[in-house]
């Protein structure tokens, strides 16, 4: 990398919220791999099954030092 060049890093979290208040962090490609039944997450608090493709929140880290919802 050349001296003085800037690298733009984008930090993102992908979260699956549950109605009981628990939130799961998942990888970017979590819902795209495996079988349909294998991708469902079970909430450790209430036992509900969640499909990460259905309610995935994307949070992006802002330069100002906080996280902001990028998309739902």
CNS distance restraints for C-alpha pairs under 8 A (distance, minus, plus):
assign (resid   1 and name CA) (resid   5 and name CA) 7.22 0.50 0.50
assign (resid  10 and name CA) (resid  60 and name CA) 7.20 0.50 0.50
assign (resid  10 and name CA) (resid  61 and name CA) 7.09 0.50 0.50
assign (resid  11 and name CA) (resid  60 and name CA) 5.82 0.50 0.50
assign (resid  11 and name CA) (resid  61 and name CA) 5.49 0.50 0.50
assign (resid  12 and name CA) (resid  58 and name CA) 6.65 0.50 0.50
assign (resid  12 and name CA) (resid  59 and name CA) 5.43 0.50 0.50
assign (resid  12 and name CA) (resid  60 and name CA) 4.43 0.50 0.50
assign (resid  12 and name CA) (resid  61 and name CA) 6.28 0.50 0.50
assign (resid  13 and name CA) (resid  25 and name CA) 6.91 0.50 0.50
assign (resid  13 and name CA) (resid  26 and name CA) 7.70 0.50 0.50
assign (resid  13 and name CA) (resid  27 and name CA) 7.94 0.50 0.50
assign (resid  13 and name CA) (resid  58 and name CA) 5.75 0.50 0.50
assign (resid  13 and name CA) (resid  59 and name CA) 5.09 0.50 0.50
assign (resid  13 and name CA) (resid  60 and name CA) 6.53 0.50 0.50
assign (resid  14 and name CA) (resid  25 and name CA) 5.67 0.50 0.50
assign (resid  14 and name CA) (resid  26 and name CA) 5.60 0.50 0.50
assign (resid  14 and name CA) (resid  27 and name CA) 6.63 0.50 0.50
assign (resid  14 and name CA) (resid  28 and name CA) 6.69 0.50 0.50
assign (resid  14 and name CA) (resid  56 and name CA) 6.39 0.50 0.50
assign (resid  14 and name CA) (resid  57 and name CA) 5.60 0.50 0.50
assign (resid  14 and name CA) (resid  58 and name CA) 4.64 0.50 0.50
assign (resid  14 and name CA) (resid  59 and name CA) 6.37 0.50 0.50
assign (resid  15 and name CA) (resid  23 and name CA) 6.34 0.50 0.50
assign (resid  15 and name CA) (resid  24 and name CA) 5.33 0.50 0.50
assign (resid  15 and name CA) (resid  25 and name CA) 4.49 0.50 0.50
assign (resid  15 and name CA) (resid  26 and name CA) 6.09 0.50 0.50
assign (resid  15 and name CA) (resid  56 and name CA) 5.68 0.50 0.50
assign (resid  15 and name CA) (resid  57 and name CA) 5.06 0.50 0.50
assign (resid  15 and name CA) (resid  58 and name CA) 6.44 0.50 0.50
assign (resid  15 and name CA) (resid  59 and name CA) 7.83 0.50 0.50
assign (resid  16 and name CA) (resid  23 and name CA) 5.60 0.50 0.50
assign (resid  16 and name CA) (resid  24 and name CA) 4.96 0.50 0.50
assign (resid  16 and name CA) (resid  25 and name CA) 6.43 0.50 0.50
assign (resid  16 and name CA) (resid  26 and name CA) 7.41 0.50 0.50
assign (resid  16 and name CA) (resid  50 and name CA) 7.63 0.50 0.50
assign (resid  16 and name CA) (resid  52 and name CA) 5.96 0.50 0.50
assign (resid  16 and name CA) (resid  55 and name CA) 5.92 0.50 0.50
assign (resid  16 and name CA) (resid  56 and name CA) 5.08 0.50 0.50
assign (resid  16 and name CA) (resid  57 and name CA) 6.31 0.50 0.50
assign (resid  17 and name CA) (resid  21 and name CA) 7.01 0.50 0.50
assign (resid  17 and name CA) (resid  22 and name CA) 6.21 0.50 0.50
assign (resid  17 and name CA) (resid  23 and name CA) 4.36 0.50 0.50
assign (resid  17 and name CA) (resid  24 and name CA) 6.34 0.50 0.50
assign (resid  17 and name CA) (resid  55 and name CA) 7.10 0.50 0.50
assign (resid  17 and name CA) (resid  56 and name CA) 7.66 0.50 0.50
assign (resid  17 and name CA) (resid  57 and name CA) 7.84 0.50 0.50
assign (resid  18 and name CA) (resid  22 and name CA) 5.37 0.50 0.50
assign (resid  18 and name CA) (resid  23 and name CA) 5.95 0.50 0.50
assign (resid  18 and name CA) (resid  43 and name CA) 7.39 0.50 0.50
assign (resid  18 and name CA) (resid  50 and name CA) 7.72 0.50 0.50
assign (resid  20 and name CA) (resid  45 and name CA) 7.48 0.50 0.50
assign (resid  20 and name CA) (resid  46 and name CA) 6.87 0.50 0.50
assign (resid  22 and name CA) (resid  43 and name CA) 7.39 0.50 0.50
assign (resid  22 and name CA) (resid  45 and name CA) 7.05 0.50 0.50
assign (resid  26 and name CA) (resid  30 and name CA) 6.28 0.50 0.50
assign (resid  26 and name CA) (resid  52 and name CA) 7.87 0.50 0.50
assign (resid  29 and name CA) (resid  33 and name CA) 6.83 0.50 0.50
assign (resid  30 and name CA) (resid  39 and name CA) 7.06 0.50 0.50
assign (resid  30 and name CA) (resid  52 and name CA) 7.51 0.50 0.50
assign (resid  31 and name CA) (resid  39 and name CA) 5.75 0.50 0.50
assign (resid  31 and name CA) (resid  51 and name CA) 7.55 0.50 0.50
assign (resid  31 and name CA) (resid  52 and name CA) 5.89 0.50 0.50
assign (resid  31 and name CA) (resid  53 and name CA) 5.94 0.50 0.50
assign (resid  33 and name CA) (resid  39 and name CA) 7.37 0.50 0.50
assign (resid  34 and name CA) (resid  38 and name CA) 6.02 0.50 0.50
assign (resid  34 and name CA) (resid  39 and name CA) 6.42 0.50 0.50
assign (resid  35 and name CA) (resid  39 and name CA) 6.51 0.50 0.50
assign (resid  36 and name CA) (resid  40 and name CA) 7.42 0.50 0.50
assign (resid  39 and name CA) (resid  51 and name CA) 6.77 0.50 0.50
assign (resid  39 and name CA) (resid  52 and name CA) 7.57 0.50 0.50
assign (resid  40 and name CA) (resid  49 and name CA) 5.87 0.50 0.50
assign (resid  40 and name CA) (resid  50 and name CA) 5.25 0.50 0.50
assign (resid  40 and name CA) (resid  51 and name CA) 4.86 0.50 0.50
assign (resid  40 and name CA) (resid  52 and name CA) 7.00 0.50 0.50
assign (resid  41 and name CA) (resid  49 and name CA) 5.38 0.50 0.50
assign (resid  41 and name CA) (resid  50 and name CA) 5.07 0.50 0.50
assign (resid  41 and name CA) (resid  51 and name CA) 6.58 0.50 0.50
assign (resid  41 and name CA) (resid  52 and name CA) 7.57 0.50 0.50
assign (resid  42 and name CA) (resid  47 and name CA) 5.51 0.50 0.50
assign (resid  42 and name CA) (resid  48 and name CA) 5.59 0.50 0.50
assign (resid  42 and name CA) (resid  49 and name CA) 4.53 0.50 0.50
assign (resid  42 and name CA) (resid  50 and name CA) 6.42 0.50 0.50
assign (resid  43 and name CA) (resid  47 and name CA) 4.71 0.50 0.50
assign (resid  43 and name CA) (resid  48 and name CA) 5.41 0.50 0.50
assign (resid  43 and name CA) (resid  49 and name CA) 6.43 0.50 0.50
assign (resid  43 and name CA) (resid  50 and name CA) 7.62 0.50 0.50
assign (resid  50 and name CA) (resid  54 and name CA) 7.83 0.50 0.50
assign (resid  51 and name CA) (resid  55 and name CA) 7.16 0.50 0.50
assign (resid  52 and name CA) (resid  56 and name CA) 5.47 0.50 0.50
assign (resid  55 and name CA) (resid  72 and name CA) 6.89 0.50 0.50
assign (resid  56 and name CA) (resid  72 and name CA) 5.75 0.50 0.50
assign (resid  57 and name CA) (resid  69 and name CA) 7.00 0.50 0.50
assign (resid  57 and name CA) (resid  70 and name CA) 7.73 0.50 0.50
assign (resid  57 and name CA) (resid  71 and name CA) 6.08 0.50 0.50
assign (resid  57 and name CA) (resid  72 and name CA) 4.56 0.50 0.50
assign (resid  58 and name CA) (resid  69 and name CA) 5.75 0.50 0.50
assign (resid  58 and name CA) (resid  70 and name CA) 5.33 0.50 0.50
assign (resid  58 and name CA) (resid  71 and name CA) 5.25 0.50 0.50
assign (resid  58 and name CA) (resid  72 and name CA) 6.20 0.50 0.50
assign (resid  59 and name CA) (resid  67 and name CA) 6.00 0.50 0.50
assign (resid  59 and name CA) (resid  68 and name CA) 5.31 0.50 0.50
assign (resid  59 and name CA) (resid  69 and name CA) 4.38 0.50 0.50
assign (resid  59 and name CA) (resid  70 and name CA) 5.33 0.50 0.50
assign (resid  59 and name CA) (resid  71 and name CA) 7.34 0.50 0.50
assign (resid  60 and name CA) (resid  67 and name CA) 5.54 0.50 0.50
assign (resid  60 and name CA) (resid  68 and name CA) 5.43 0.50 0.50
assign (resid  60 and name CA) (resid  69 and name CA) 6.30 0.50 0.50
assign (resid  60 and name CA) (resid  70 and name CA) 5.85 0.50 0.50
assign (resid  61 and name CA) (resid  65 and name CA) 6.96 0.50 0.50
assign (resid  61 and name CA) (resid  66 and name CA) 5.86 0.50 0.50
assign (resid  61 and name CA) (resid  67 and name CA) 4.47 0.50 0.50
assign (resid  61 and name CA) (resid  68 and name CA) 6.42 0.50 0.50
assign (resid  62 and name CA) (resid  66 and name CA) 5.45 0.50 0.50
assign (resid  62 and name CA) (resid  67 and name CA) 5.88 0.50 0.50
assign (resid  62 and name CA) (resid  68 and name CA) 6.85 0.50 0.50
